[in-house]
Amino acid sequence: MARPLRYRQTQQSKKTMILVRHGQSEFNVVYGETRKDPGIRDPKLTALGLRQAAHTAALLADTPIKRVICSPYWRTLQTAQVVAAAFDLPFEINPVVGERAAFTCDIGTTRSSLQKHWPGLGFEKIDEEWWPAMEESENSLDLRCRKFRNSMTRSGDWANTLVITHWGFIRALTGHRVGNCAIVRFDPSQAHPGGGHVVSTPDIC
C-alpha cells in the first residue's frame, strides 16, 4: 500500500504556523447535502472525520510542531486528540479560535461537561458557557481574528504552532475557504486578512 505524501517544509518556510480545519462532523454530512441546518448541537466527528484527522497527522509527520492550540468544540477536540498524539504533545484550549456562531452546531458544550469527558485538559480557563450567545457578526469575527493574530505576533512564539480550528475562522483570518482537515501554512505577522497558503487537503474515503 502506498504511503501518504507528507508536507515537507523548505528551509525558508520552517518559521510557520499551521492551521488545520477539523475533520468531517455529523453536521457537515447533512449540511453538505441539504444546505439546511440539521439542528445538531456541538456535533462529533464521523468515522470519515476521524480517518481524515489520522491522515492529516501523517501528512504533518515531518513538520516540527512544538505547540497545539484547539477550540473547545467537540469536532476540534477530537481532531486535536488524534493529531497532537502523533507529536506526543498536549493541546491548549482557546475559544478565540472557535467557529463563527451561525448554526446550531456552533452552540457548544458547557465547561463542566467538557471537563467530565476530557479530564486533564485546561478547561478551567474558559467560561461555563464560552460560545457566543447570539449569532456572531462578521465584524465580531474579524475582531476576534485580529485579536488572535496580534496576540500571536506579539508573543513571538507562533512559529511551529499548530491550530485546530474551523472553516469560518480560517476564512476570516486568511481569506481561504477550505475543506475538512485542510492544512494551511500561516504567518500572523502579515497584513490582515491574509498570510495563509493552503498546502494540503486530505482526499480519502
Short mmCIF file of the C-alpha atoms (twelve columns), coordinates in Angstrom:
data_MODEL
# 
_entry.id   MODEL 
# 
loop_
_atom_site.group_PDB 
_atom_site.id 
_atom_site.type_symbol 
_atom_site.label_atom_id 
_atom_site.label_alt_id 
_atom_site.label_comp_id 
_atom_site.label_asym_id 
_atom_site.label_seq_id 
_atom_site.Cartn_x 
_atom_site.Cartn_y 
_atom_site.Cartn_z 
_atom_site.pdbx_PDB_model_num 
ATOM 1   C CA . MET A 1   0.000   0.000  0.000  1 
ATOM 2   C CA . ALA A 2   1.315   3.430  -0.914 1 
ATOM 3   C CA . ARG A 3   2.422   5.617  1.964  1 
ATOM 4   C CA . PRO A 4   0.865   9.098  2.276  1 
ATOM 5   C CA . LEU A 5   2.782   12.022 0.904  1 
ATOM 6   C CA . ARG A 6   3.949   14.281 3.675  1 
ATOM 7   C CA . TYR A 7   4.006   18.030 3.886  1 
ATOM 8   C CA . ARG A 8   7.746   18.785 3.780  1 
ATOM 9   C CA . GLN A 9   8.784   22.310 4.705  1 
ATOM 10  C CA . THR A 10  11.632  24.097 2.982  1 
ATOM 11  C CA . GLN A 11  14.290  25.909 4.977  1 
ATOM 12  C CA . GLN A 12  12.565  29.189 4.068  1 
ATOM 13  C CA . SER A 13  9.183   28.059 5.446  1 
ATOM 14  C CA . LYS A 14  10.260  26.472 8.735  1 
ATOM 15  C CA . LYS A 15  9.103   29.516 10.682 1 
ATOM 16  C CA . THR A 16  5.387   28.980 10.236 1 
ATOM 17  C CA . MET A 17  2.115   28.434 11.988 1 
ATOM 18  C CA . ILE A 18  -0.102  25.627 10.754 1 
ATOM 19  C CA . LEU A 19  -3.904  25.970 10.684 1 
ATOM 20  C CA . VAL A 20  -5.991  22.797 10.330 1 
ATOM 21  C CA . ARG A 21  -9.748  22.673 9.923  1 
ATOM 22  C CA . HIS A 22  -11.406 19.901 11.940 1 
ATOM 23  C CA . GLY A 23  -12.397 16.604 10.309 1 
ATOM 24  C CA . GLN A 24  -15.842 15.913 8.885  1 
ATOM 25  C CA . SER A 25  -18.565 16.316 11.527 1 
ATOM 26  C CA . GLU A 26  -22.092 14.932 11.779 1 
ATOM 27  C CA . PHE A 27  -23.324 18.424 10.889 1 
ATOM 28  C CA . ASN A 28  -21.107 18.611 7.775  1 
ATOM 29  C CA . VAL A 29  -22.632 15.424 6.340  1 
ATOM 30  C CA . VAL A 30  -26.206 16.714 6.421  1 
ATOM 31  C CA . TYR A 31  -25.498 20.359 5.634  1 
ATOM 32  C CA . GLY A 32  -23.258 19.393 2.723  1 
ATOM 33  C CA . GLU A 33  -26.169 17.559 1.081  1 
ATOM 34  C CA . THR A 34  -29.120 19.780 2.018  1 
ATOM 35  C CA . ARG A 35  -27.604 23.219 2.813  1 
ATOM 36  C CA . LYS A 36  -30.019 23.233 5.757  1 
ATOM 37  C CA . ASP A 37  -29.201 23.356 9.466  1 
ATOM 38  C CA . PRO A 38  -29.939 19.834 10.812 1 
ATOM 39  C CA . GLY A 39  -30.133 21.096 14.403 1 
ATOM 40  C CA . ILE A 40  -27.160 19.122 15.748 1 
ATOM 41  C CA . ARG A 41  -25.591 20.899 18.691 1 
ATOM 42  C CA . ASP A 42  -21.786 20.651 19.060 1 
ATOM 43  C CA . PRO A 43  -21.521 17.662 16.678 1 
ATOM 44  C CA . LYS A 44  -18.879 14.966 16.896 1 
ATOM 45  C CA . LEU A 45  -16.670 13.686 14.107 1 
ATOM 46  C CA . THR A 46  -17.896 10.993 11.761 1 
ATOM 47  C CA . ALA A 47  -15.844 7.862  11.076 1 
ATOM 48  C CA . LEU A 48  -14.549 9.652  7.977  1 
ATOM 49  C CA . GLY A 49  -13.664 12.683 10.085 1 
ATOM 50  C CA . LEU A 50  -11.550 10.519 12.380 1 
ATOM 51  C CA . ARG A 51  -9.777  8.994  9.375  1 
ATOM 52  C CA . GLN A 52  -9.157  12.482 7.992  1 
ATOM 53  C CA . ALA A 53  -7.587  13.509 11.306 1 
ATOM 54  C CA . ALA A 54  -5.283  10.478 11.245 1 
ATOM 55  C CA . HIS A 55  -4.348  11.194 7.626  1 
ATOM 56  C CA . THR A 56  -3.601  14.815 8.490  1 
ATOM 57  C CA . ALA A 57  -1.335  13.692 11.320 1 
ATOM 58  C CA . ALA A 58  0.565   11.565 8.783  1 
ATOM 59  C CA . LEU A 59  0.819   14.474 6.347  1 
ATOM 60  C CA . LEU A 60  2.308   16.658 9.097  1 
ATOM 61  C CA . ALA A 61  4.661   13.989 10.422 1 
ATOM 62  C CA . ASP A 62  7.817   15.791 9.228  1 
ATOM 63  C CA . THR A 63  6.669   19.223 10.443 1 
ATOM 64  C CA . PRO A 64  8.428   20.475 13.609 1 
ATOM 65  C CA . ILE A 65  5.281   21.140 15.660 1 
ATOM 66  C CA . LYS A 66  6.002   22.284 19.216 1 
ATOM 67  C CA . ARG A 67  2.626   23.649 20.368 1 
ATOM 68  C CA . VAL A 68  -1.008  22.752 19.652 1 
ATOM 69  C CA . ILE A 69  -3.972  25.120 20.187 1 
ATOM 70  C CA . CYS A 70  -7.558  23.932 19.830 1 
ATOM 71  C CA . SER A 71  -11.056 25.428 20.045 1 
ATOM 72  C CA . PRO A 72  -13.394 23.878 22.673 1 
ATOM 73  C CA . TYR A 73  -15.885 22.334 20.225 1 
ATOM 74  C CA . TRP A 74  -16.120 18.522 20.145 1 
ATOM 75  C CA . ARG A 75  -15.154 18.316 16.483 1 
ATOM 76  C CA . THR A 76  -11.923 20.221 17.037 1 
ATOM 77  C CA . LEU A 77  -11.152 18.439 20.312 1 
ATOM 78  C CA . GLN A 78  -11.469 15.061 18.613 1 
ATOM 79  C CA . THR A 79  -9.314  16.204 15.707 1 
ATOM 80  C CA . ALA A 80  -6.701  17.624 18.074 1 
ATOM 81  C CA . GLN A 81  -6.647  14.435 20.135 1 
ATOM 82  C CA . VAL A 82  -5.638  12.434 17.063 1 
ATOM 83  C CA . VAL A 83  -3.187  14.943 15.589 1 
ATOM 84  C CA . ALA A 84  -1.499  16.043 18.830 1 
ATOM 85  C CA . ALA A 85  -0.991  12.418 19.869 1 
ATOM 86  C CA . ALA A 86  1.128   11.905 16.754 1 
ATOM 87  C CA . PHE A 87  3.527   14.542 18.116 1 
ATOM 88  C CA . ASP A 88  3.201   13.409 21.744 1 
ATOM 89  C CA . LEU A 89  2.060   16.907 22.666 1 
ATOM 90  C CA . PRO A 90  -0.700  18.269 24.930 1 
ATOM 91  C CA . PHE A 91  -3.102  20.793 23.437 1 
ATOM 92  C CA . GLU A 92  -4.273  24.152 24.752 1 
ATOM 93  C CA . ILE A 93  -7.950  25.158 24.770 1 
ATOM 94  C CA . ASN A 94  -8.725  28.611 23.373 1 
ATOM 95  C CA . PRO A 95  -12.261 29.816 22.458 1 
ATOM 96  C CA . VAL A 96  -10.749 32.658 20.407 1 
ATOM 97  C CA . VAL A 97  -10.104 30.159 17.583 1 
ATOM 98  C CA . GLY A 98  -13.693 28.851 17.714 1 
ATOM 99  C CA . GLU A 99  -16.177 28.876 14.845 1 
ATOM 100 C CA . ARG A 100 -18.311 31.864 13.943 1 
ATOM 101 C CA . ALA A 101 -21.624 31.245 15.734 1 
ATOM 102 C CA . ALA A 102 -24.214 30.949 12.962 1 
ATOM 103 C CA . PHE A 103 -25.764 27.452 13.201 1 
ATOM 104 C CA . THR A 104 -26.950 25.010 15.846 1 
ATOM 105 C CA . CYS A 105 -23.600 23.203 15.577 1 
ATOM 106 C CA . ASP A 106 -21.951 26.339 16.970 1 
ATOM 107 C CA . ILE A 107 -23.733 26.032 20.317 1 
ATOM 108 C CA . GLY A 108 -21.015 24.467 22.425 1 
ATOM 109 C CA . THR A 109 -20.878 22.114 25.381 1 
ATOM 110 C CA . THR A 110 -20.557 23.574 28.874 1 
ATOM 111 C CA . ARG A 111 -17.158 23.668 30.511 1 
ATOM 112 C CA . SER A 112 -18.241 21.327 33.319 1 
ATOM 113 C CA . SER A 113 -19.452 18.724 30.818 1 
ATOM 114 C CA . LEU A 114 -16.295 19.029 28.756 1 
ATOM 115 C CA . GLN A 115 -14.192 18.527 31.876 1 
ATOM 116 C CA . LYS A 116 -16.008 15.259 32.590 1 
ATOM 117 C CA . HIS A 117 -15.439 13.956 29.070 1 
ATOM 118 C CA . TRP A 118 -11.905 15.347 28.651 1 
ATOM 119 C CA . PRO A 119 -10.206 15.200 32.080 1 
ATOM 120 C CA . GLY A 120 -6.778  16.733 32.220 1 
ATOM 121 C CA . LEU A 121 -7.336  19.415 29.586 1 
ATOM 122 C CA . GLY A 122 -7.197  23.106 30.504 1 
ATOM 123 C CA . PHE A 123 -10.891 23.977 30.523 1 
ATOM 124 C CA . GLU A 124 -10.624 25.858 33.825 1 
ATOM 125 C CA . LYS A 125 -9.558  28.978 31.927 1 
ATOM 126 C CA . ILE A 126 -12.807 29.242 29.932 1 
ATOM 127 C CA . ASP A 127 -16.304 30.309 30.994 1 
ATOM 128 C CA . GLU A 128 -19.005 27.739 31.748 1 
ATOM 129 C CA . GLU A 129 -20.796 28.851 28.570 1 
ATOM 130 C CA . TRP A 130 -17.892 30.011 26.446 1 
ATOM 131 C CA . TRP A 131 -19.545 30.218 22.993 1 
ATOM 132 C CA . PRO A 132 -21.358 33.352 21.690 1 
ATOM 133 C CA . ALA A 133 -24.904 33.678 23.000 1 
ATOM 134 C CA . MET A 134 -26.168 35.070 19.685 1 
ATOM 135 C CA . GLU A 135 -25.238 34.777 16.023 1 
ATOM 136 C CA . GLU A 136 -21.844 36.368 15.602 1 
ATOM 137 C CA . SER A 137 -21.490 39.211 13.120 1 
ATOM 138 C CA . GLU A 138 -18.760 39.228 10.508 1 
ATOM 139 C CA . ASN A 139 -17.333 42.300 12.218 1 
ATOM 140 C CA . SER A 140 -17.145 40.490 15.554 1 
ATOM 141 C CA . LEU A 141 -15.456 37.520 13.889 1 
ATOM 142 C CA . ASP A 142 -12.973 39.823 12.191 1 
ATOM 143 C CA . LEU A 143 -12.121 41.478 15.504 1 
ATOM 144 C CA . ARG A 144 -11.592 38.054 17.062 1 
ATOM 145 C CA . CYS A 145 -9.260  37.069 14.233 1 
ATOM 146 C CA . ARG A 146 -7.322  40.304 14.622 1 
ATOM 147 C CA . LYS A 147 -7.032  39.671 18.368 1 
ATOM 148 C CA . PHE A 148 -5.612  36.215 17.740 1 
ATOM 149 C CA . ARG A 149 -3.266  37.427 15.006 1 
ATOM 150 C CA . ASN A 150 -1.955  40.310 17.096 1 
ATOM 151 C CA . SER A 151 -1.509  38.269 20.268 1 
ATOM 152 C CA . MET A 152 0.444   35.567 18.440 1 
ATOM 153 C CA . THR A 153 2.621   38.126 16.652 1 
ATOM 154 C CA . ARG A 154 3.389   39.967 19.900 1 
ATOM 155 C CA . SER A 155 4.205   36.769 21.757 1 
ATOM 156 C CA . GLY A 156 6.758   35.752 19.146 1 
ATOM 157 C CA . ASP A 157 6.105   32.038 19.765 1 
ATOM 158 C CA . TRP A 158 3.829   31.404 16.800 1 
ATOM 159 C CA . ALA A 159 6.441   29.535 14.787 1 
ATOM 160 C CA . ASN A 160 5.857   25.773 14.746 1 
ATOM 161 C CA . THR A 161 2.425   26.196 16.358 1 
ATOM 162 C CA . LEU A 162 -0.497  24.065 15.155 1 
ATOM 163 C CA . VAL A 163 -4.038  25.455 15.498 1 
ATOM 164 C CA . ILE A 164 -7.035  23.108 15.150 1 
ATOM 165 C CA . THR A 165 -9.899  25.389 14.174 1 
ATOM 166 C CA . HIS A 166 -12.875 25.945 11.851 1 
ATOM 167 C CA . TRP A 167 -13.987 26.940 8.358  1 
ATOM 168 C CA . GLY A 168 -15.243 30.389 9.374  1 
ATOM 169 C CA . PHE A 169 -12.215 31.274 11.473 1 
ATOM 170 C CA . ILE A 170 -9.757  30.257 8.741  1 
ATOM 171 C CA . ARG A 171 -11.790 32.181 6.153  1 
ATOM 172 C CA . ALA A 172 -11.843 35.381 8.206  1 
ATOM 173 C CA . LEU A 173 -8.192  35.041 9.185  1 
ATOM 174 C CA . THR A 174 -6.709  34.161 5.786  1 
ATOM 175 C CA . GLY A 175 -9.384  34.578 3.100  1 
ATOM 176 C CA . HIS A 176 -9.281  30.849 2.257  1 
ATOM 177 C CA . ARG A 177 -12.388 28.631 2.212  1 
ATOM 178 C CA . VAL A 178 -11.107 25.156 2.977  1 
ATOM 179 C CA . GLY A 179 -12.410 21.604 3.280  1 
ATOM 180 C CA . ASN A 180 -12.325 19.352 6.308  1 
ATOM 181 C CA . CYS A 181 -8.809  18.746 7.650  1 
ATOM 182 C CA . ALA A 182 -7.222  21.111 5.129  1 
ATOM 183 C CA . ILE A 183 -3.746  22.265 6.130  1 
ATOM 184 C CA . VAL A 184 -2.938  25.975 5.833  1 
ATOM 185 C CA . ARG A 185 0.501   27.477 6.397  1 
ATOM 186 C CA . PHE A 186 0.045   30.839 8.103  1 
ATOM 187 C CA . ASP A 187 2.145   33.868 9.005  1 
ATOM 188 C CA . PRO A 188 0.289   36.056 11.553 1 
ATOM 189 C CA . SER A 189 2.724   38.925 11.067 1 
ATOM 190 C CA . GLN A 190 1.444   39.602 7.547  1 
ATOM 191 C CA . ALA A 191 -1.361  42.035 6.737  1 
ATOM 192 C CA . HIS A 192 -4.886  41.050 7.805  1 
ATOM 193 C CA . PRO A 193 -6.696  39.198 6.368  1 
ATOM 194 C CA . GLY A 194 -4.087  37.072 4.684  1 
ATOM 195 C CA . GLY A 195 -0.812  35.358 5.315  1 
ATOM 196 C CA . GLY A 196 -2.274  31.938 4.594  1 
ATOM 197 C CA . HIS A 197 -1.301  29.357 1.977  1 
ATOM 198 C CA . VAL A 198 -3.260  26.101 1.562  1 
ATOM 199 C CA . VAL A 199 -0.723  23.294 1.295  1 
ATOM 200 C CA . SER A 200 -2.889  20.182 1.543  1 
ATOM 201 C CA . THR A 201 -6.458  18.929 1.681  1 
ATOM 202 C CA . PRO A 202 -6.763  15.216 2.522  1 
ATOM 203 C CA . ASP A 203 -8.623  13.260 -0.171 1 
ATOM 204 C CA . ILE A 204 -9.576  9.962  1.436  1 
ATOM 205 C CA . CYS A 205 -12.730 7.865  1.687  1 
# 
